[in-house]
Amino acid sequence: GAAWKNSQQGPRLGPRRRHARPGAMTNVDAIIDKLKSGSTIKDNDIIPERDVEWLCKQARSIMMEEDNVQPVPLPVTVVGDIHGQFYDLIELFNVCGQVPDTNYVFMGDFVDRGYYSVETFLLLLALKVRYRTRITLIRGN
């Protein structure tokens, strides 16, 4: 197996870290804090693959329960394509408000152009898992 690691060119695969159970960081708040701190980028402090798998399974379960037409609590901040621009996402939260204080709808195109697409999408997934009614993720185009 492998876990995500960063280089100047963006995410790449690195050696997998072992855990006795599905990740020492299955506390979603710890995952959010680690991602928001930027340590996964600045300090190459990767989130272990097992934690990423756990997070993806949790988010999938939540989103599978949601209706195709999802009610969104108002007021809401609607966000267009972020394309893996991790630092822009962090700045957006700083300017518009942190989840759960602000409701968000992300319109899709979460990844592909920025160096930090993995971190960007993991943060959105972690926020969805932690604050399921405060953040809506739409597939986009």
GROMACS elastic network, one bead per residue, 0.5 to 0.9 nm:
[ bonds ]
;  ai    aj funct       b0    kb
    1    14     6  0.89324   500
    1    15     6  0.74256   500
    1    16     6  0.58382   500
    1    49     6  0.77719   500
    2    13     6  0.58665   500
    2    14     6  0.55954   500
    2    15     6  0.51869   500
    2    17     6  0.80215   500
    2    48     6  0.81769   500
    2    49     6  0.63654   500
    3    12     6  0.84390   500
    3    13     6  0.57536   500
    3    14     6  0.54821   500
    3    15     6  0.61113   500
    3    16     6  0.50375   500
    3    17     6  0.73825   500
    3    46     6  0.71106   500
    3    47     6  0.70019   500
    3    48     6  0.53237   500
    3    50     6  0.81716   500
    3    52     6  0.83937   500
    4    11     6  0.62516   500
    4    12     6  0.58360   500
    4    14     6  0.60007   500
    4    15     6  0.84081   500
    4    16     6  0.84974   500
    4    46     6  0.59979   500
    4    47     6  0.68015   500
    4    48     6  0.72294   500
    4    49     6  0.70399   500
    4   118     6  0.81156   500
    5    10     6  0.83002   500
    5    11     6  0.55497   500
    5    12     6  0.52862   500
    5    13     6  0.56447   500
    5    14     6  0.55555   500
    5    15     6  0.85535   500
    5    40     6  0.77043   500
    5    41     6  0.82535   500
    5    44     6  0.62675   500
    5    45     6  0.76226   500
    5    46     6  0.54732   500
    5    47     6  0.81477   500
    6     9     6  0.76127   500
    6    10     6  0.53811   500
    6    12     6  0.58100   500
    6    13     6  0.80944   500
    6    14     6  0.86474   500
    6    40     6  0.74171   500
    6    41     6  0.61305   500
    6    42     6  0.86509   500
    6    44     6  0.59205   500
    6    45     6  0.86411   500
    6    46     6  0.77526   500
    6   115     6  0.89486   500
    6   116     6  0.83000   500
    7    10     6  0.51659   500
    7    11     6  0.62773   500
    7    12     6  0.70753   500
    7    41     6  0.80408   500
    7    44     6  0.79017   500
    8    11     6  0.83755   500
    8   115     6  0.78671   500
    9    12     6  0.83954   500
    9   115     6  0.63832   500
   10    41     6  0.88018   500
   10   114     6  0.80404   500
   10   116     6  0.57943   500
   10   117     6  0.80728   500
   10   118     6  0.87363   500
   11    41     6  0.89891   500
   11   115     6  0.70278   500
   11   116     6  0.66109   500
   11   117     6  0.78142   500
   11   118     6  0.68127   500
   11   119     6  0.84783   500
   13    16     6  0.87721   500
   14    46     6  0.88810   500
   16    48     6  0.66688   500
   16    49     6  0.67227   500
   16    50     6  0.88277   500
   17    48     6  0.59957   500
   17    49     6  0.76685   500
   17    50     6  0.86135   500
   18    21     6  0.87957   500
   18    23     6  0.81297   500
   18    48     6  0.81033   500
   18    50     6  0.84894   500
   19    22     6  0.66523   500
   19    23     6  0.55404   500
   19    24     6  0.66460   500
   19    48     6  0.87521   500
   19    50     6  0.80347   500
   20    23     6  0.73919   500
   20    24     6  0.81011   500
   21    24     6  0.71782   500
   21    50     6  0.87113   500
   22    25     6  0.83504   500
   22    26     6  0.70221   500
   22    50     6  0.56326   500
   22    51     6  0.65563   500
   22    53     6  0.86347   500
   22    54     6  0.70165   500
   23    26     6  0.55927   500
   23    27     6  0.89246   500
   23    48     6  0.70716   500
   23    49     6  0.82115   500
   23    50     6  0.54384   500
   23    51     6  0.50081   500
   23    52     6  0.87388   500
   23    54     6  0.79425   500
   24    27     6  0.77523   500
   24    48     6  0.88080   500
   24    50     6  0.89557   500
   24    51     6  0.76085   500
   25    28     6  0.69916   500
   25    29     6  0.85737   500
   25    30     6  0.61365   500
   25    31     6  0.62874   500
   25    47     6  0.82090   500
   25    48     6  0.83936   500
   25    51     6  0.62279   500
   26    29     6  0.85530   500
   26    30     6  0.77578   500
   26    31     6  0.74976   500
   26    50     6  0.87429   500
   26    51     6  0.59087   500
   26    52     6  0.89138   500
   26    54     6  0.69729   500
   26    55     6  0.75750   500
   27    30     6  0.54990   500
   27    31     6  0.67408   500
   27    32     6  0.89990   500
   28    32     6  0.61891   500
   28    33     6  0.85764   500
   28    55     6  0.77616   500
   28   126     6  0.62189   500
   28   127     6  0.81994   500
   28   129     6  0.74243   500
   28   130     6  0.64445   500
   29    32     6  0.50720   500
   29    33     6  0.60862   500
   29    34     6  0.85178   500
   29   126     6  0.80529   500
   29   127     6  0.87156   500
   29   130     6  0.73280   500
   30    33     6  0.50897   500
   30    34     6  0.60478   500
   30    35     6  0.85691   500
   31    34     6  0.51477   500
   31    35     6  0.61779   500
   31    36     6  0.85554   500
   31    47     6  0.77351   500
   31    51     6  0.83910   500
   31   122     6  0.87901   500
   31   123     6  0.79915   500
   31   126     6  0.70049   500
   32    35     6  0.52156   500
   32    36     6  0.59959   500
   32    37     6  0.84383   500
   32   122     6  0.86258   500
   32   123     6  0.62189   500
   32   126     6  0.61272   500
   32   127     6  0.70333   500
   32   130     6  0.88470   500
   33    36     6  0.51770   500
   33    37     6  0.59850   500
   33    38     6  0.87764   500
   34    37     6  0.52778   500
   34    38     6  0.67339   500
   34    39     6  0.62587   500
   34    40     6  0.69531   500
   34    45     6  0.85300   500
   34    47     6  0.83559   500
   35    38     6  0.54329   500
   35    39     6  0.67204   500
   35    40     6  0.62389   500
   35    41     6  0.84227   500
   35    47     6  0.86464   500
   35   119     6  0.68094   500
   35   120     6  0.85319   500
   35   122     6  0.80128   500
   35   123     6  0.62994   500
   36    39     6  0.79591   500
   36    40     6  0.88940   500
   36    90     6  0.71043   500
   36   123     6  0.76002   500
   37    40     6  0.79174   500
   37    41     6  0.89984   500
   38    41     6  0.53715   500
   38    42     6  0.59700   500
   38    43     6  0.78945   500
   38    45     6  0.89206   500
   38    87     6  0.88398   500
   38   119     6  0.89816   500
   39    42     6  0.50032   500
   39    44     6  0.64920   500
   39    45     6  0.56061   500
   39    46     6  0.80572   500
   40    43     6  0.59613   500
   40    44     6  0.50035   500
   40    46     6  0.51347   500
   40    47     6  0.71400   500
   40   119     6  0.77404   500
   41    44     6  0.53590   500
   41    45     6  0.71058   500
   41    46     6  0.80703   500
   41   116     6  0.80449   500
   41   119     6  0.82278   500
   42    45     6  0.77969   500
   43    46     6  0.84591   500
   46    49     6  0.87677   500
   47    50     6  0.84015   500
   47    51     6  0.65953   500
   47    52     6  0.68748   500
   48    51     6  0.53871   500
   48    52     6  0.64955   500
   48    53     6  0.88206   500
   49    53     6  0.60986   500
   49    54     6  0.85330   500
   50    53     6  0.50135   500
   50    54     6  0.60926   500
   50    55     6  0.85410   500
   51    55     6  0.60755   500
   51    56     6  0.85610   500
   52    55     6  0.50732   500
   52    56     6  0.61377   500
   52    57     6  0.86142   500
   52   122     6  0.76629   500
   53    56     6  0.51479   500
   53    57     6  0.61932   500
   53    58     6  0.86369   500
   54    57     6  0.51984   500
   54    58     6  0.62041   500
   54    59     6  0.86604   500
   55    58     6  0.51443   500
   55    59     6  0.61411   500
   55    60     6  0.84841   500
   55   122     6  0.80053   500
   55   125     6  0.70728   500
   55   126     6  0.66017   500
   55   129     6  0.75489   500
   56    59     6  0.51552   500
   56    60     6  0.59587   500
   56    61     6  0.85043   500
   56   122     6  0.83842   500
   56   125     6  0.71895   500
   56   126     6  0.85914   500
   57    60     6  0.50759   500
   57    61     6  0.61179   500
   57    62     6  0.86739   500
   58    61     6  0.52057   500
   58    62     6  0.63491   500
   58    63     6  0.87348   500
   58   125     6  0.87645   500
   58   126     6  0.89030   500
   58   129     6  0.64254   500
   59    62     6  0.51323   500
   59    63     6  0.61055   500
   59    64     6  0.84679   500
   59   125     6  0.60981   500
   59   126     6  0.76174   500
   59   128     6  0.66463   500
   59   129     6  0.54806   500
   59   132     6  0.88013   500
   60    63     6  0.51664   500
   60    64     6  0.59362   500
   60    65     6  0.86404   500
   61    64     6  0.52234   500
   61    65     6  0.65336   500
   62    65     6  0.53921   500
   62    66     6  0.67371   500
   62   128     6  0.82295   500
   62   129     6  0.71993   500
   62   132     6  0.74066   500
   63    66     6  0.51258   500
   63    67     6  0.82811   500
   63   128     6  0.88546   500
   63   132     6  0.87989   500
   63   137     6  0.87509   500
   64    67     6  0.79091   500
   66    69     6  0.81436   500
   66    70     6  0.66773   500
   67    70     6  0.54461   500
   67    71     6  0.85383   500
   70   136     6  0.81297   500
   72    75     6  0.86512   500
   72    76     6  0.75391   500
   72   103     6  0.80850   500
   72   104     6  0.85352   500
   72   105     6  0.79420   500
   72   133     6  0.76895   500
   72   134     6  0.79411   500
   72   135     6  0.84555   500
   72   136     6  0.74915   500
   73    76     6  0.67192   500
   73   103     6  0.69487   500
   73   133     6  0.78063   500
   73   134     6  0.74252   500
   74    77     6  0.87409   500
   74   103     6  0.72526   500
   75   102     6  0.78907   500
   75   103     6  0.67967   500
   75   104     6  0.88887   500
   76   102     6  0.68449   500
   76   104     6  0.54414   500
   76   105     6  0.70259   500
   76   134     6  0.88052   500
   77    96     6  0.76794   500
   77   102     6  0.73056   500
   77   103     6  0.61101   500
   77   105     6  0.63091   500
   77   106     6  0.85501   500
   78   103     6  0.86235   500
   78   104     6  0.58487   500
   78   106     6  0.61518   500
   78   107     6  0.73020   500
   79    82     6  0.78345   500
   79   104     6  0.72004   500
   79   105     6  0.60618   500
   79   107     6  0.60593   500
   79   108     6  0.85593   500
   80   105     6  0.86018   500
   80   106     6  0.62263   500
   80   107     6  0.51854   500
   80   108     6  0.69288   500
   80   109     6  0.79131   500
   80   140     6  0.88758   500
   81    84     6  0.88300   500
   81   106     6  0.75891   500
   81   107     6  0.64002   500
   81   108     6  0.58108   500
   81   110     6  0.62440   500
   81   111     6  0.85222   500
   81   140     6  0.81597   500
   82    85     6  0.56839   500
   82    86     6  0.80682   500
   82    88     6  0.77241   500
   82    89     6  0.72260   500
   82   106     6  0.85508   500
   82   107     6  0.89107   500
   82   108     6  0.77867   500
   82   109     6  0.63333   500
   82   110     6  0.53271   500
   82   111     6  0.69933   500
   82   113     6  0.87529   500
   82   114     6  0.85663   500
   82   120     6  0.85416   500
   83    86     6  0.85512   500
   83   108     6  0.86040   500
   83   109     6  0.55882   500
   83   112     6  0.53669   500
   83   113     6  0.52220   500
   83   114     6  0.59267   500
   83   116     6  0.89982   500
   83   117     6  0.69178   500
   83   120     6  0.84963   500
   84    87     6  0.88465   500
   84    88     6  0.87704   500
   84    89     6  0.84820   500
   84   109     6  0.83095   500
   84   110     6  0.57560   500
   84   112     6  0.59542   500
   84   113     6  0.59469   500
   84   115     6  0.66391   500
   84   116     6  0.53536   500
   84   118     6  0.72909   500
   84   119     6  0.77648   500
   84   120     6  0.54489   500
   84   121     6  0.73094   500
   85    88     6  0.53439   500
   85    89     6  0.63648   500
   85    90     6  0.89420   500
   85   110     6  0.84447   500
   85   111     6  0.78698   500
   85   113     6  0.75431   500
   85   115     6  0.73019   500
   85   116     6  0.64298   500
   85   117     6  0.68815   500
   85   120     6  0.68851   500
   86    89     6  0.50772   500
   86    90     6  0.63877   500
   86    91     6  0.87057   500
   86   114     6  0.74927   500
   86   115     6  0.82105   500
   86   116     6  0.57791   500
   86   117     6  0.70582   500
   86   118     6  0.89390   500
   86   119     6  0.67790   500
   86   121     6  0.86870   500
   86   123     6  0.89124   500
   87    90     6  0.50133   500
   87    91     6  0.61452   500
   87    92     6  0.84923   500
   87   116     6  0.86590   500
   87   120     6  0.85907   500
   88    92     6  0.60105   500
   88    93     6  0.86964   500
   89    93     6  0.64212   500
   89    94     6  0.87010   500
   89   120     6  0.73888   500
   90    93     6  0.52576   500
   90    94     6  0.63187   500
   90    95     6  0.87873   500
   91    95     6  0.60915   500
   91    96     6  0.83886   500
   92    95     6  0.52155   500
   92    96     6  0.57595   500
   92    97     6  0.76000   500
   92    98     6  0.86697   500
   93    96     6  0.53070   500
   93    99     6  0.75609   500
   93   102     6  0.87016   500
   94    97     6  0.56838   500
   94    98     6  0.66025   500
   95    98     6  0.85096   500
   96   102     6  0.74019   500
   97   100     6  0.83412   500
   97   101     6  0.63024   500
   97   102     6  0.53970   500
   97   103     6  0.86351   500
   98   101     6  0.55565   500
   98   102     6  0.58658   500
   98   103     6  0.86210   500
   99   102     6  0.52418   500
   99   103     6  0.66266   500
   99   104     6  0.77804   500
   99   127     6  0.73616   500
   99   131     6  0.73749   500
   99   134     6  0.68323   500
   99   135     6  0.75587   500
  100   103     6  0.66525   500
  100   127     6  0.86586   500
  100   131     6  0.64304   500
  100   133     6  0.89066   500
  100   134     6  0.59393   500
  100   135     6  0.81521   500
  101   134     6  0.83078   500
  102   134     6  0.71799   500
  102   135     6  0.86495   500
  103   133     6  0.81508   500
  103   135     6  0.58371   500
  103   136     6  0.82665   500
  104   134     6  0.63218   500
  104   136     6  0.61830   500
  104   137     6  0.84560   500
  105   134     6  0.84721   500
  105   135     6  0.58760   500
  105   137     6  0.60372   500
  105   138     6  0.73654   500
  106   109     6  0.86416   500
  106   110     6  0.81591   500
  106   124     6  0.89419   500
  106   135     6  0.76681   500
  106   136     6  0.61534   500
  106   137     6  0.50144   500
  106   138     6  0.60240   500
  106   139     6  0.85713   500
  106   140     6  0.85158   500
  107   110     6  0.83035   500
  107   136     6  0.84279   500
  107   137     6  0.65033   500
  107   139     6  0.66541   500
  107   140     6  0.52962   500
  107   141     6  0.85863   500
  108   111     6  0.85607   500
  108   137     6  0.67169   500
  108   138     6  0.52208   500
  108   141     6  0.69815   500
  109   112     6  0.76884   500
  109   138     6  0.88460   500
  109   139     6  0.71983   500
  109   140     6  0.58197   500
  109   141     6  0.70726   500
  110   117     6  0.72065   500
  110   120     6  0.71894   500
  110   121     6  0.62273   500
  110   124     6  0.87028   500
  110   139     6  0.86462   500
  110   140     6  0.86321   500
  111   114     6  0.70169   500
  111   116     6  0.81103   500
  111   118     6  0.73903   500
  111   120     6  0.73157   500
  111   121     6  0.68822   500
  112   115     6  0.81184   500
  112   116     6  0.87562   500
  112   117     6  0.61592   500
  113   116     6  0.85344   500
  113   117     6  0.74322   500
  114   117     6  0.57992   500
  115   118     6  0.84189   500
  116   119     6  0.53833   500
  116   120     6  0.61077   500
  116   121     6  0.86722   500
  117   120     6  0.50296   500
  117   121     6  0.61125   500
  117   122     6  0.84441   500
  118   121     6  0.53312   500
  118   122     6  0.59915   500
  118   123     6  0.85315   500
  119   122     6  0.50740   500
  119   123     6  0.60656   500
  119   124     6  0.86289   500
  120   123     6  0.53511   500
  120   124     6  0.64379   500
  120   125     6  0.87776   500
  121   124     6  0.50830   500
  121   125     6  0.61151   500
  121   126     6  0.85207   500
  122   125     6  0.50233   500
  122   126     6  0.59965   500
  122   127     6  0.85010   500
  123   126     6  0.50613   500
  123   127     6  0.61078   500
  123   128     6  0.85238   500
  124   127     6  0.51388   500
  124   128     6  0.61427   500
  124   129     6  0.86751   500
  124   135     6  0.83290   500
  124   137     6  0.80960   500
  125   129     6  0.61901   500
  125   130     6  0.86212   500
  125   137     6  0.86512   500
  126   129     6  0.50891   500
  126   130     6  0.61419   500
  126   131     6  0.83998   500
  127   130     6  0.50834   500
  127   131     6  0.56613   500
  127   132     6  0.73682   500
  127   134     6  0.85851   500
  127   135     6  0.71311   500
  128   131     6  0.52590   500
  128   133     6  0.77692   500
  128   134     6  0.76125   500
  128   135     6  0.57159   500
  128   136     6  0.72620   500
  128   137     6  0.79402   500
  129   132     6  0.55204   500
  131   134     6  0.54051   500
  131   135     6  0.65790   500
  132   135     6  0.59934   500
  132   136     6  0.76014   500
  133   136     6  0.72922   500
  137   140     6  0.87258   500
